[in-house]
Amino acid sequence: MRRSCTLVFLLASSGCGPSVETPDAHVADDADARQDTGPAGDGWAEVAPILERRCVPCHRDGEIGGFGLDTYERVAPLAPSIAGAVSSGRMPPFLPSEDDGCPSVDDFRNVPAADRARLVGWAEAGAPRGIGGPDRLVHTSEGPLGPADRRFAMELAYTPPPLTTRADDYRCFVIDPHVSAPFPTAAMSVEPGNRAIVHHAITFMVAPAQADEARRLDDAEEGPGYTCYGGAMVTPAYASGLWVPGDASVLEPPREDVGYWFPAGWQLILQVHYNVEHAHGEDRSEVVVWETPVPIGEVPRNLLVGDYDFVIPPRTARVEGTASGWFTAAGTSDVLGVSAAEGTIYAVTPHMHELGQSLRVQLVHADGTSQCVLSIPAWDFHWQGVFRLHEGVRAVAGDELRVTCAWSNPDGDETVTWGEGTSDEMCYASVALYSGR
Ligand code: HEC
């Protein structure tokens, strides 16, 4: 019915929809028909599910998006900016590209092209109301693994400095989970205390010596925690979980018996990126942990490949750096070294800082052919993450894992090299593997 009305509208005819009842139908016709549906026959009822799944996780009260997109009344006036943000790919913020044979990534922010076109078409038509649709869109935050089994809160609440000082604050907090016996961990993430200011958060596991070192950094600074940026500022620190708005960031293991033991005596470092552009206040976030539902059958392997000796000269449009790691026969893993036993890559974590332009992870086979594992054509430090591949990529002994980073430093006066600070750079990717297919 709505579709035929649209057709009528496009043919510039009259006599369809609510305008039929209006006495001065001949005047109100065009306006009313435009209110009815968009070019594809879409009204609020048709686009609401797309907004609910793809936008509302970040755009609702108290969330980082800053404004709600959860009722028709809130969405309609923003139609022009929604059309612009969605058609340009700025929203939802999602970095990986599936072009050039790169694998598909499972993520609620990865909007299918048809849904994107539908939302843009509707917004460009002026967000017609149409008939029906929900009054309010709601976000259900239950992740793929259900409620967490263990929670470890920040020892003290922290209030980031107000916007007058700076908008972004990267802060690390040491948390002692008091673990006396190792426990089987399936996944780790963060439950933000104050969602309006927590932009993203990363958890690291550290041995007692690194925990002590981190506590010294904490003591040297006023207030809870210490300033940290790309990492935890102590090494080694093993990244173990990530949270970005929308709760889709729990890295669901590829099989329920895949997990690792959280070692006794180890501690957690929680790195939180606060952004106080839209809101301000106190935060006390928690690290949340899911245990494996069955005994651990396999510990996932990680291969972390990074370039540490690149040089980015001042005033350069583009500089590239590459790094390689290798896959070896089963049973010969050199964890966090430059090789790992063959298996199926199911997740990729790329990392650069703010001069990053693009990043590509490839599998180069012994015969010279190659396969894309992940491609980020337009890097954005604010929206990095752990990306779970929809279908794993098989790596066999002899394959090379190659990471290619590109940076751009057009305005900088200084040479930039590897480092943990905001004015330093990085280039690495870590892949997680297991033995399945
Ligand atoms: C992962 C969180 C997240 C998701 C998902 C998300 N947004 Fe946003 N959005 C933000 C944040 C944060 C901002 C504030 C500006 C910034 O940091 O980029 C923003 C800003 C915006 C803006 C204003 C600025 C601009 O870029 O034009 C619009 C419009 C917008 N979002 C629309 C949408 C729509 C439509 C969707 C769903 C299709 C969506 N957003 C999904 C987090 C999100």
Residues whose N, C-alpha, C, O or C-beta is under 5 A from the ligand:
A	BS01	HEC	R54 C55 C58 I64 G65 S81 I82 A85 R90 M91 P92 P93 P245 G246
